[in-house]
Each structure stands twice: as structure tokens, then as C-alpha cells.
């Protein structure tokens, strides 16, 4: 399975080699924003956009660094670009799934309460 993912990266990365500005922008967003933003959706419901952006930056730096180092130490995997991107995708997708599940449960609970009161 990892070889299939590596083949995808080997196909996609040469396209970004010629566009260093686009590659830098995507890298900054992927490392410094998306993971933290996803976790702020789970942990902080009542914050405004400025607070969410600030929390996203801090949470991203913390979660990405700690996750990559922990996986490297616990599994003995070497840290390289492919492994780092896979870890970042994982720590971004997990909170998104949690967010949508909790949102679904809250909506079902609200619909159940409104049906009971009528």
C-alpha cells in the first residue's frame, strides 16, 4: 500500500518542482494551518475567526511536530517528505471526521427533541 502512495507522490511532485512558489504556499498551508484549523473545529465551538486563525497556527505547529516525532520514535520510521505528508494528512482528516460525526449526532438529537416537544 505504501508503494502505491509513493507512486502517487512520485507522479505529483515533479509537477510542483517547476512551481516553487505554489509548492511553498501549499506547504505552508498544509503544515501551519490545516491540521490546527481542523482541531479547532472539534475543540473550540464558540470562537470568532481571528481566534480560530491564531489557534490554528499554534495547534498546527504543535500537532505536526509532535506527531511526526512520536511516529518516528515509536515505529522507527525515518522522517522524510512522504511520511511527513502522510502524518499531516492523517492528523487533519481525523478531526474532520470527528467534527462531522459530532455535527450529525447534534442534529439528530435536535430533531429528536423538536419532535418530542410538538
Secondary structure as UniProt FT lines:
FT   HELIX           2..17
FT   HELIX           20..29
FT   HELIX           30..34
FT   HELIX           35..43
FT   HELIX           49..75
FT   HELIX           81..117
//
